[in-house]
């Protein structure tokens, strides 16, 4: 696609605000930008197979198919889309020419954020500690699968063009930092 292609990948720790920032970034960049959420798509895959995302991730430790359907779509989008924002843990690996952002957060703060906004398609957790344990397990299992199947370690901050810690930032400040960086890097 050449110079006109602008793809931004937003990755991050659970509860760091990656989905919120990615959606706001798409809106701020304009209506010609498309949005893709790897987590939402994986949730759809899990529902089609009558399982939770965590059950899908468990299978992903032994078999590649839980990753492949989503990952193949990301690869295709990276080749065919000209303007897109992607919320994904692994899209940085499949679309190396994208602008890659990683949002960090203290695990306790991230768990509090997720606890306050639990997904309706997942079992409800009763405490912040239960959420923290679930998130840490999901992140670890998913990253181990990515390393096993693709040799890609999402915890290596050198994979990203910008790393921001959102622990003490409100969502507006984190979003503005990402927007400013993308506009400067992509001359927008």
PyMOL CGO cylinders between C-alpha atoms (Angstrom):
from pymol import cmd
from pymol.cgo import CYLINDER

trace = [
    CYLINDER, 0.00, 0.00, 0.00, 2.96, 2.33, 0.38, 0.3, 1, 1, 1, 1, 1, 1,
    CYLINDER, 2.96, 2.33, 0.38, 3.10, 5.70, 2.08, 0.3, 1, 1, 1, 1, 1, 1,
    CYLINDER, 3.10, 5.70, 2.08, -0.66, 6.24, 2.28, 0.3, 1, 1, 1, 1, 1, 1,
    CYLINDER, -0.66, 6.24, 2.28, -1.10, 3.25, 4.62, 0.3, 1, 1, 1, 1, 1, 1,
    CYLINDER, -1.10, 3.25, 4.62, -1.52, 4.29, 8.27, 0.3, 1, 1, 1, 1, 1, 1,
    CYLINDER, -1.52, 4.29, 8.27, -2.05, 1.42, 10.69, 0.3, 1, 1, 1, 1, 1, 1,
    CYLINDER, -2.05, 1.42, 10.69, -1.77, 1.89, 14.45, 0.3, 1, 1, 1, 1, 1, 1,
    CYLINDER, -1.77, 1.89, 14.45, -1.60, -1.09, 16.81, 0.3, 1, 1, 1, 1, 1, 1,
    CYLINDER, -1.60, -1.09, 16.81, -2.47, -0.49, 20.47, 0.3, 1, 1, 1, 1, 1, 1,
    CYLINDER, -2.47, -0.49, 20.47, -1.34, -3.27, 22.82, 0.3, 1, 1, 1, 1, 1, 1,
    CYLINDER, -1.34, -3.27, 22.82, -1.02, -3.28, 26.57, 0.3, 1, 1, 1, 1, 1, 1,
    CYLINDER, -1.02, -3.28, 26.57, -1.38, -4.79, 29.98, 0.3, 1, 1, 1, 1, 1, 1,
    CYLINDER, -1.38, -4.79, 29.98, -4.85, -5.88, 31.07, 0.3, 1, 1, 1, 1, 1, 1,
    CYLINDER, -4.85, -5.88, 31.07, -6.73, -2.85, 32.39, 0.3, 1, 1, 1, 1, 1, 1,
    CYLINDER, -6.73, -2.85, 32.39, -4.24, -0.37, 30.91, 0.3, 1, 1, 1, 1, 1, 1,
    CYLINDER, -4.24, -0.37, 30.91, -6.89, 1.31, 28.76, 0.3, 1, 1, 1, 1, 1, 1,
    CYLINDER, -6.89, 1.31, 28.76, -5.81, -0.10, 25.41, 0.3, 1, 1, 1, 1, 1, 1,
    CYLINDER, -5.81, -0.10, 25.41, -9.34, -0.69, 24.12, 0.3, 1, 1, 1, 1, 1, 1,
    CYLINDER, -9.34, -0.69, 24.12, -10.54, 2.75, 25.23, 0.3, 1, 1, 1, 1, 1, 1,
    CYLINDER, -10.54, 2.75, 25.23, -7.50, 4.50, 23.75, 0.3, 1, 1, 1, 1, 1, 1,
    CYLINDER, -7.50, 4.50, 23.75, -7.72, 2.54, 20.48, 0.3, 1, 1, 1, 1, 1, 1,
    CYLINDER, -7.72, 2.54, 20.48, -11.41, 3.32, 19.99, 0.3, 1, 1, 1, 1, 1, 1,
    CYLINDER, -11.41, 3.32, 19.99, -10.88, 7.01, 20.77, 0.3, 1, 1, 1, 1, 1, 1,
    CYLINDER, -10.88, 7.01, 20.77, -7.87, 7.12, 18.47, 0.3, 1, 1, 1, 1, 1, 1,
    CYLINDER, -7.87, 7.12, 18.47, -9.91, 5.72, 15.59, 0.3, 1, 1, 1, 1, 1, 1,
    CYLINDER, -9.91, 5.72, 15.59, -12.58, 8.38, 16.18, 0.3, 1, 1, 1, 1, 1, 1,
    CYLINDER, -12.58, 8.38, 16.18, -10.01, 11.18, 16.43, 0.3, 1, 1, 1, 1, 1, 1,
    CYLINDER, -10.01, 11.18, 16.43, -8.18, 10.18, 13.26, 0.3, 1, 1, 1, 1, 1, 1,
    CYLINDER, -8.18, 10.18, 13.26, -11.36, 10.33, 11.22, 0.3, 1, 1, 1, 1, 1, 1,
    CYLINDER, -11.36, 10.33, 11.22, -14.19, 8.38, 9.64, 0.3, 1, 1, 1, 1, 1, 1,
    CYLINDER, -14.19, 8.38, 9.64, -11.92, 6.90, 6.97, 0.3, 1, 1, 1, 1, 1, 1,
    CYLINDER, -11.92, 6.90, 6.97, -10.18, 4.84, 9.70, 0.3, 1, 1, 1, 1, 1, 1,
    CYLINDER, -10.18, 4.84, 9.70, -11.44, 1.35, 10.49, 0.3, 1, 1, 1, 1, 1, 1,
    CYLINDER, -11.44, 1.35, 10.49, -11.27, -0.30, 13.92, 0.3, 1, 1, 1, 1, 1, 1,
    CYLINDER, -11.27, -0.30, 13.92, -10.47, -3.91, 14.78, 0.3, 1, 1, 1, 1, 1, 1,
    CYLINDER, -10.47, -3.91, 14.78, -10.35, -5.48, 18.24, 0.3, 1, 1, 1, 1, 1, 1,
    CYLINDER, -10.35, -5.48, 18.24, -8.47, -8.75, 18.56, 0.3, 1, 1, 1, 1, 1, 1,
    CYLINDER, -8.47, -8.75, 18.56, -10.05, -9.37, 21.96, 0.3, 1, 1, 1, 1, 1, 1,
    CYLINDER, -10.05, -9.37, 21.96, -13.57, -8.88, 20.61, 0.3, 1, 1, 1, 1, 1, 1,
    CYLINDER, -13.57, -8.88, 20.61, -12.85, -11.17, 17.68, 0.3, 1, 1, 1, 1, 1, 1,
    CYLINDER, -12.85, -11.17, 17.68, -11.39, -13.84, 19.98, 0.3, 1, 1, 1, 1, 1, 1,
    CYLINDER, -11.39, -13.84, 19.98, -14.52, -13.52, 22.11, 0.3, 1, 1, 1, 1, 1, 1,
    CYLINDER, -14.52, -13.52, 22.11, -16.62, -14.20, 18.99, 0.3, 1, 1, 1, 1, 1, 1,
    CYLINDER, -16.62, -14.20, 18.99, -14.48, -17.26, 18.19, 0.3, 1, 1, 1, 1, 1, 1,
    CYLINDER, -14.48, -17.26, 18.19, -14.95, -18.55, 21.75, 0.3, 1, 1, 1, 1, 1, 1,
    CYLINDER, -14.95, -18.55, 21.75, -18.73, -18.03, 21.60, 0.3, 1, 1, 1, 1, 1, 1,
    CYLINDER, -18.73, -18.03, 21.60, -18.93, -19.89, 18.28, 0.3, 1, 1, 1, 1, 1, 1,
    CYLINDER, -18.93, -19.89, 18.28, -17.30, -22.84, 20.02, 0.3, 1, 1, 1, 1, 1, 1,
    CYLINDER, -17.30, -22.84, 20.02, -19.47, -22.46, 23.18, 0.3, 1, 1, 1, 1, 1, 1,
    CYLINDER, -19.47, -22.46, 23.18, -16.57, -21.60, 25.45, 0.3, 1, 1, 1, 1, 1, 1,
    CYLINDER, -16.57, -21.60, 25.45, -15.04, -18.68, 27.33, 0.3, 1, 1, 1, 1, 1, 1,
    CYLINDER, -15.04, -18.68, 27.33, -11.96, -16.80, 26.16, 0.3, 1, 1, 1, 1, 1, 1,
    CYLINDER, -11.96, -16.80, 26.16, -10.00, -18.47, 28.97, 0.3, 1, 1, 1, 1, 1, 1,
    CYLINDER, -10.00, -18.47, 28.97, -11.10, -21.93, 27.77, 0.3, 1, 1, 1, 1, 1, 1,
    CYLINDER, -11.10, -21.93, 27.77, -10.10, -20.93, 24.23, 0.3, 1, 1, 1, 1, 1, 1,
    CYLINDER, -10.10, -20.93, 24.23, -6.71, -19.80, 25.57, 0.3, 1, 1, 1, 1, 1, 1,
    CYLINDER, -6.71, -19.80, 25.57, -6.23, -23.13, 27.36, 0.3, 1, 1, 1, 1, 1, 1,
    CYLINDER, -6.23, -23.13, 27.36, -6.72, -24.96, 24.05, 0.3, 1, 1, 1, 1, 1, 1,
    CYLINDER, -6.72, -24.96, 24.05, -4.32, -22.44, 22.48, 0.3, 1, 1, 1, 1, 1, 1,
    CYLINDER, -4.32, -22.44, 22.48, -1.57, -23.81, 24.72, 0.3, 1, 1, 1, 1, 1, 1,
    CYLINDER, -1.57, -23.81, 24.72, -1.81, -27.14, 22.87, 0.3, 1, 1, 1, 1, 1, 1,
    CYLINDER, -1.81, -27.14, 22.87, -3.21, -26.22, 19.47, 0.3, 1, 1, 1, 1, 1, 1,
    CYLINDER, -3.21, -26.22, 19.47, -2.70, -23.28, 17.14, 0.3, 1, 1, 1, 1, 1, 1,
    CYLINDER, -2.70, -23.28, 17.14, -6.26, -23.00, 15.73, 0.3, 1, 1, 1, 1, 1, 1,
    CYLINDER, -6.26, -23.00, 15.73, -7.55, -20.69, 18.51, 0.3, 1, 1, 1, 1, 1, 1,
    CYLINDER, -7.55, -20.69, 18.51, -4.93, -18.13, 17.43, 0.3, 1, 1, 1, 1, 1, 1,
    CYLINDER, -4.93, -18.13, 17.43, -4.83, -18.77, 13.70, 0.3, 1, 1, 1, 1, 1, 1,
    CYLINDER, -4.83, -18.77, 13.70, -8.31, -17.57, 12.75, 0.3, 1, 1, 1, 1, 1, 1,
    CYLINDER, -8.31, -17.57, 12.75, -7.77, -14.17, 14.37, 0.3, 1, 1, 1, 1, 1, 1,
    CYLINDER, -7.77, -14.17, 14.37, -4.13, -13.88, 13.38, 0.3, 1, 1, 1, 1, 1, 1,
    CYLINDER, -4.13, -13.88, 13.38, -4.77, -14.67, 9.72, 0.3, 1, 1, 1, 1, 1, 1,
    CYLINDER, -4.77, -14.67, 9.72, -7.36, -11.89, 9.66, 0.3, 1, 1, 1, 1, 1, 1,
    CYLINDER, -7.36, -11.89, 9.66, -4.84, -9.44, 11.19, 0.3, 1, 1, 1, 1, 1, 1,
    CYLINDER, -4.84, -9.44, 11.19, -2.26, -10.39, 8.54, 0.3, 1, 1, 1, 1, 1, 1,
    CYLINDER, -2.26, -10.39, 8.54, -4.83, -9.85, 5.79, 0.3, 1, 1, 1, 1, 1, 1,
    CYLINDER, -4.83, -9.85, 5.79, -5.88, -6.48, 7.24, 0.3, 1, 1, 1, 1, 1, 1,
    CYLINDER, -5.88, -6.48, 7.24, -2.23, -5.44, 7.44, 0.3, 1, 1, 1, 1, 1, 1,
    CYLINDER, -2.23, -5.44, 7.44, -1.90, -6.08, 3.71, 0.3, 1, 1, 1, 1, 1, 1,
    CYLINDER, -1.90, -6.08, 3.71, -5.21, -4.67, 2.50, 0.3, 1, 1, 1, 1, 1, 1,
    CYLINDER, -5.21, -4.67, 2.50, -6.36, -1.88, 4.82, 0.3, 1, 1, 1, 1, 1, 1,
    CYLINDER, -6.36, -1.88, 4.82, -5.01, 1.62, 4.33, 0.3, 1, 1, 1, 1, 1, 1,
    CYLINDER, -5.01, 1.62, 4.33, -6.22, 3.37, 7.50, 0.3, 1, 1, 1, 1, 1, 1,
    CYLINDER, -6.22, 3.37, 7.50, -6.87, 1.33, 10.61, 0.3, 1, 1, 1, 1, 1, 1,
    CYLINDER, -6.87, 1.33, 10.61, -6.50, 1.23, 14.39, 0.3, 1, 1, 1, 1, 1, 1,
    CYLINDER, -6.50, 1.23, 14.39, -6.13, -2.22, 15.94, 0.3, 1, 1, 1, 1, 1, 1,
    CYLINDER, -6.13, -2.22, 15.94, -6.54, -3.14, 19.60, 0.3, 1, 1, 1, 1, 1, 1,
    CYLINDER, -6.54, -3.14, 19.60, -4.54, -6.37, 19.81, 0.3, 1, 1, 1, 1, 1, 1,
    CYLINDER, -4.54, -6.37, 19.81, -1.86, -8.08, 21.84, 0.3, 1, 1, 1, 1, 1, 1,
    CYLINDER, -1.86, -8.08, 21.84, -0.11, -9.54, 18.81, 0.3, 1, 1, 1, 1, 1, 1,
    CYLINDER, -0.11, -9.54, 18.81, -0.85, -7.35, 15.78, 0.3, 1, 1, 1, 1, 1, 1,
    CYLINDER, -0.85, -7.35, 15.78, 2.54, -5.62, 16.20, 0.3, 1, 1, 1, 1, 1, 1,
    CYLINDER, 2.54, -5.62, 16.20, 4.12, -8.95, 15.18, 0.3, 1, 1, 1, 1, 1, 1,
    CYLINDER, 4.12, -8.95, 15.18, 1.95, -9.50, 12.10, 0.3, 1, 1, 1, 1, 1, 1,
    CYLINDER, 1.95, -9.50, 12.10, 1.99, -5.89, 10.88, 0.3, 1, 1, 1, 1, 1, 1,
    CYLINDER, 1.99, -5.89, 10.88, 5.59, -4.78, 11.42, 0.3, 1, 1, 1, 1, 1, 1,
    CYLINDER, 5.59, -4.78, 11.42, 5.11, -1.56, 9.42, 0.3, 1, 1, 1, 1, 1, 1,
    CYLINDER, 5.11, -1.56, 9.42, 2.38, -0.36, 11.83, 0.3, 1, 1, 1, 1, 1, 1,
    CYLINDER, 2.38, -0.36, 11.83, 2.92, 2.29, 14.47, 0.3, 1, 1, 1, 1, 1, 1,
    CYLINDER, 2.92, 2.29, 14.47, 3.07, 0.18, 17.63, 0.3, 1, 1, 1, 1, 1, 1,
    CYLINDER, 3.07, 0.18, 17.63, 1.90, 1.47, 21.03, 0.3, 1, 1, 1, 1, 1, 1,
    CYLINDER, 1.90, 1.47, 21.03, 2.04, -0.37, 24.37, 0.3, 1, 1, 1, 1, 1, 1,
    CYLINDER, 2.04, -0.37, 24.37, 0.17, 0.78, 27.47, 0.3, 1, 1, 1, 1, 1, 1,
    CYLINDER, 0.17, 0.78, 27.47, 1.45, -0.39, 30.84, 0.3, 1, 1, 1, 1, 1, 1,
    CYLINDER, 1.45, -0.39, 30.84, -0.37, -0.36, 34.17, 0.3, 1, 1, 1, 1, 1, 1,
    CYLINDER, -0.37, -0.36, 34.17, 0.26, -1.54, 37.70, 0.3, 1, 1, 1, 1, 1, 1,
    CYLINDER, 0.26, -1.54, 37.70, -1.51, -4.94, 38.01, 0.3, 1, 1, 1, 1, 1, 1,
    CYLINDER, -1.51, -4.94, 38.01, -3.55, -3.80, 41.04, 0.3, 1, 1, 1, 1, 1, 1,
    CYLINDER, -3.55, -3.80, 41.04, -4.79, -0.69, 39.23, 0.3, 1, 1, 1, 1, 1, 1,
    CYLINDER, -4.79, -0.69, 39.23, -5.53, -2.68, 36.07, 0.3, 1, 1, 1, 1, 1, 1,
    CYLINDER, -5.53, -2.68, 36.07, -7.51, -5.25, 38.07, 0.3, 1, 1, 1, 1, 1, 1,
    CYLINDER, -7.51, -5.25, 38.07, -9.54, -2.48, 39.73, 0.3, 1, 1, 1, 1, 1, 1,
    CYLINDER, -9.54, -2.48, 39.73, -10.39, -1.00, 36.33, 0.3, 1, 1, 1, 1, 1, 1,
    CYLINDER, -10.39, -1.00, 36.33, -11.43, -4.35, 34.87, 0.3, 1, 1, 1, 1, 1, 1,
    CYLINDER, -11.43, -4.35, 34.87, -13.41, -5.26, 38.01, 0.3, 1, 1, 1, 1, 1, 1,
    CYLINDER, -13.41, -5.26, 38.01, -15.42, -2.05, 37.67, 0.3, 1, 1, 1, 1, 1, 1,
    CYLINDER, -15.42, -2.05, 37.67, -16.21, -2.82, 33.99, 0.3, 1, 1, 1, 1, 1, 1,
    CYLINDER, -16.21, -2.82, 33.99, -16.47, -6.61, 33.74, 0.3, 1, 1, 1, 1, 1, 1,
    CYLINDER, -16.47, -6.61, 33.74, -17.41, -8.03, 30.35, 0.3, 1, 1, 1, 1, 1, 1,
    CYLINDER, -17.41, -8.03, 30.35, -20.94, -9.40, 30.17, 0.3, 1, 1, 1, 1, 1, 1,
    CYLINDER, -20.94, -9.40, 30.17, -19.74, -12.42, 28.15, 0.3, 1, 1, 1, 1, 1, 1,
    CYLINDER, -19.74, -12.42, 28.15, -17.42, -13.67, 30.91, 0.3, 1, 1, 1, 1, 1, 1,
    CYLINDER, -17.42, -13.67, 30.91, -18.12, -15.15, 34.36, 0.3, 1, 1, 1, 1, 1, 1,
    CYLINDER, -18.12, -15.15, 34.36, -18.54, -12.33, 36.90, 0.3, 1, 1, 1, 1, 1, 1,
    CYLINDER, -18.54, -12.33, 36.90, -15.76, -12.09, 39.50, 0.3, 1, 1, 1, 1, 1, 1,
    CYLINDER, -15.76, -12.09, 39.50, -16.73, -11.12, 43.05, 0.3, 1, 1, 1, 1, 1, 1,
    CYLINDER, -16.73, -11.12, 43.05, -13.46, -9.43, 44.10, 0.3, 1, 1, 1, 1, 1, 1,
    CYLINDER, -13.46, -9.43, 44.10, -10.67, -7.36, 42.61, 0.3, 1, 1, 1, 1, 1, 1,
    CYLINDER, -10.67, -7.36, 42.61, -8.23, -10.10, 43.65, 0.3, 1, 1, 1, 1, 1, 1,
    CYLINDER, -8.23, -10.10, 43.65, -10.16, -12.68, 41.60, 0.3, 1, 1, 1, 1, 1, 1,
    CYLINDER, -10.16, -12.68, 41.60, -10.00, -10.35, 38.60, 0.3, 1, 1, 1, 1, 1, 1,
    CYLINDER, -10.00, -10.35, 38.60, -6.27, -9.76, 39.12, 0.3, 1, 1, 1, 1, 1, 1,
    CYLINDER, -6.27, -9.76, 39.12, -5.57, -13.50, 39.26, 0.3, 1, 1, 1, 1, 1, 1,
    CYLINDER, -5.57, -13.50, 39.26, -7.69, -14.12, 36.14, 0.3, 1, 1, 1, 1, 1, 1,
    CYLINDER, -7.69, -14.12, 36.14, -5.97, -11.31, 34.22, 0.3, 1, 1, 1, 1, 1, 1,
    CYLINDER, -5.97, -11.31, 34.22, -2.46, -12.36, 35.19, 0.3, 1, 1, 1, 1, 1, 1,
    CYLINDER, -2.46, -12.36, 35.19, -3.17, -15.96, 34.22, 0.3, 1, 1, 1, 1, 1, 1,
    CYLINDER, -3.17, -15.96, 34.22, -4.76, -14.93, 30.91, 0.3, 1, 1, 1, 1, 1, 1,
    CYLINDER, -4.76, -14.93, 30.91, -1.85, -12.63, 30.05, 0.3, 1, 1, 1, 1, 1, 1,
    CYLINDER, -1.85, -12.63, 30.05, 0.79, -15.24, 30.97, 0.3, 1, 1, 1, 1, 1, 1,
    CYLINDER, 0.79, -15.24, 30.97, -0.94, -18.13, 29.16, 0.3, 1, 1, 1, 1, 1, 1,
    CYLINDER, -0.94, -18.13, 29.16, -1.55, -16.00, 26.07, 0.3, 1, 1, 1, 1, 1, 1,
    CYLINDER, -1.55, -16.00, 26.07, 2.04, -14.76, 25.91, 0.3, 1, 1, 1, 1, 1, 1,
    CYLINDER, 2.04, -14.76, 25.91, 3.40, -18.28, 26.40, 0.3, 1, 1, 1, 1, 1, 1,
    CYLINDER, 3.40, -18.28, 26.40, 1.23, -19.41, 23.47, 0.3, 1, 1, 1, 1, 1, 1,
    CYLINDER, 1.23, -19.41, 23.47, 2.48, -16.53, 21.30, 0.3, 1, 1, 1, 1, 1, 1,
    CYLINDER, 2.48, -16.53, 21.30, 6.08, -17.46, 22.08, 0.3, 1, 1, 1, 1, 1, 1,
    CYLINDER, 6.08, -17.46, 22.08, 5.39, -21.14, 21.38, 0.3, 1, 1, 1, 1, 1, 1,
    CYLINDER, 5.39, -21.14, 21.38, 3.52, -20.66, 18.10, 0.3, 1, 1, 1, 1, 1, 1,
    CYLINDER, 3.52, -20.66, 18.10, 5.14, -17.52, 16.67, 0.3, 1, 1, 1, 1, 1, 1,
    CYLINDER, 5.14, -17.52, 16.67, 8.32, -16.81, 18.64, 0.3, 1, 1, 1, 1, 1, 1,
    CYLINDER, 8.32, -16.81, 18.64, 6.71, -13.46, 19.55, 0.3, 1, 1, 1, 1, 1, 1,
    CYLINDER, 6.71, -13.46, 19.55, 7.02, -12.12, 23.11, 0.3, 1, 1, 1, 1, 1, 1,
    CYLINDER, 7.02, -12.12, 23.11, 4.53, -9.31, 23.73, 0.3, 1, 1, 1, 1, 1, 1,
    CYLINDER, 4.53, -9.31, 23.73, 6.28, -8.41, 27.02, 0.3, 1, 1, 1, 1, 1, 1,
    CYLINDER, 6.28, -8.41, 27.02, 9.38, -7.12, 25.19, 0.3, 1, 1, 1, 1, 1, 1,
    CYLINDER, 9.38, -7.12, 25.19, 8.99, -3.37, 25.19, 0.3, 1, 1, 1, 1, 1, 1,
    CYLINDER, 8.99, -3.37, 25.19, 11.51, -3.07, 22.34, 0.3, 1, 1, 1, 1, 1, 1,
    CYLINDER, 11.51, -3.07, 22.34, 8.72, -4.35, 20.03, 0.3, 1, 1, 1, 1, 1, 1,
    CYLINDER, 8.72, -4.35, 20.03, 6.91, -1.02, 20.35, 0.3, 1, 1, 1, 1, 1, 1,
    CYLINDER, 6.91, -1.02, 20.35, 7.45, 2.52, 19.11, 0.3, 1, 1, 1, 1, 1, 1,
    CYLINDER, 7.45, 2.52, 19.11, 5.91, 4.10, 22.22, 0.3, 1, 1, 1, 1, 1, 1,
    CYLINDER, 5.91, 4.10, 22.22, 5.37, 2.73, 25.74, 0.3, 1, 1, 1, 1, 1, 1,
    CYLINDER, 5.37, 2.73, 25.74, 3.21, 4.70, 28.18, 0.3, 1, 1, 1, 1, 1, 1,
    CYLINDER, 3.21, 4.70, 28.18, 2.46, 3.88, 31.81, 0.3, 1, 1, 1, 1, 1, 1,
    CYLINDER, 2.46, 3.88, 31.81, -1.21, 4.67, 32.44, 0.3, 1, 1, 1, 1, 1, 1,
    CYLINDER, -1.21, 4.67, 32.44, -1.20, 3.81, 36.15, 0.3, 1, 1, 1, 1, 1, 1,
    CYLINDER, -1.20, 3.81, 36.15, -1.34, 7.43, 37.28, 0.3, 1, 1, 1, 1, 1, 1,
    CYLINDER, -1.34, 7.43, 37.28, -2.74, 8.95, 34.09, 0.3, 1, 1, 1, 1, 1, 1,
    CYLINDER, -2.74, 8.95, 34.09, -6.39, 9.54, 33.51, 0.3, 1, 1, 1, 1, 1, 1,
    CYLINDER, -6.39, 9.54, 33.51, -7.80, 8.17, 30.28, 0.3, 1, 1, 1, 1, 1, 1,
    CYLINDER, -7.80, 8.17, 30.28, -7.81, 11.59, 28.61, 0.3, 1, 1, 1, 1, 1, 1,
    CYLINDER, -7.81, 11.59, 28.61, -4.11, 12.18, 29.27, 0.3, 1, 1, 1, 1, 1, 1,
    CYLINDER, -4.11, 12.18, 29.27, -3.12, 8.70, 28.06, 0.3, 1, 1, 1, 1, 1, 1,
    CYLINDER, -3.12, 8.70, 28.06, -5.21, 9.14, 24.93, 0.3, 1, 1, 1, 1, 1, 1,
    CYLINDER, -5.21, 9.14, 24.93, -3.72, 12.57, 24.21, 0.3, 1, 1, 1, 1, 1, 1,
    CYLINDER, -3.72, 12.57, 24.21, -0.16, 11.21, 24.57, 0.3, 1, 1, 1, 1, 1, 1,
    CYLINDER, -0.16, 11.21, 24.57, -0.92, 8.45, 22.04, 0.3, 1, 1, 1, 1, 1, 1,
    CYLINDER, -0.92, 8.45, 22.04, -2.70, 10.80, 19.62, 0.3, 1, 1, 1, 1, 1, 1,
    CYLINDER, -2.70, 10.80, 19.62, 0.15, 13.32, 19.72, 0.3, 1, 1, 1, 1, 1, 1,
    CYLINDER, 0.15, 13.32, 19.72, 2.72, 10.57, 19.09, 0.3, 1, 1, 1, 1, 1, 1,
    CYLINDER, 2.72, 10.57, 19.09, 0.80, 9.06, 16.17, 0.3, 1, 1, 1, 1, 1, 1,
    CYLINDER, 0.80, 9.06, 16.17, 0.19, 12.43, 14.54, 0.3, 1, 1, 1, 1, 1, 1,
    CYLINDER, 0.19, 12.43, 14.54, 3.87, 13.35, 14.84, 0.3, 1, 1, 1, 1, 1, 1,
    CYLINDER, 3.87, 13.35, 14.84, 5.20, 9.94, 13.69, 0.3, 1, 1, 1, 1, 1, 1,
    CYLINDER, 5.20, 9.94, 13.69, 2.78, 9.70, 10.74, 0.3, 1, 1, 1, 1, 1, 1,
    CYLINDER, 2.78, 9.70, 10.74, 2.83, 13.44, 9.84, 0.3, 1, 1, 1, 1, 1, 1,
    CYLINDER, 2.83, 13.44, 9.84, -0.95, 13.69, 10.25, 0.3, 1, 1, 1, 1, 1, 1,
]
cmd.load_cgo(trace, "trace")
